[in-house]
Amino acid sequence: MSPASHPRPLAVFDIDGVLADVSHRLHFLDVHRWEKFFAAAHADPLLDEGADRLEEALDHYDVVYLTGRPERNRRLTERWLAGFGLPTGPLYMRPDDDLRPARYVKREVLRGLAREREIAMILDDDPAVVRTLEADGWPVELATWLPHSSTLQDAQENQGRT
């Protein structure tokens, strides 16, 4: 078989809390200002640990992003990635009208990806996502370099917003 018939396994990276430092915009979640929270994502600093992990993964895997950000923020997200010299995709985002907890959205996307490709690693900062994916047997790791915010967790799990 040709090498093209054996694509490299996938490394799946979350963005917020793994690559992007969202701490400067969390205050918008306290008052449910969702559009302002997402609009401020262009100013997120890059998290060095996440960027280093991404660079290492690129040596061995094809990288895809799986984020709870809504689809309407695709261009902003792609520009942010490109601004730091990171690959801009493939980028899997939450449909704008999907308010399920992030763990269910991400599980569904991963199941679809796994039908076509081997998933070698997943890196996410949401403990609920990690617990769910671990229970399903996925090779997932909790990103701990940005302390996880209870405000962000509430947005992800109870409000289906990120």
Secondary structure, DSSP 4 states (H G I P E B T S, - for coil): --GGGSPPPEEEE--BTTTB--GGGTHHHHTT-HHHHHHGGGGPPBPHHHHHHHHHHHTTSEEEEEEEEEGGGHHHHHHHHHHTT----SEEEE-TT--S-HHHHHHHHHHHHHTTS-EEEEEES-HHHHHHHHHTT--EEE--SSPPPHHHHHHHHTS---
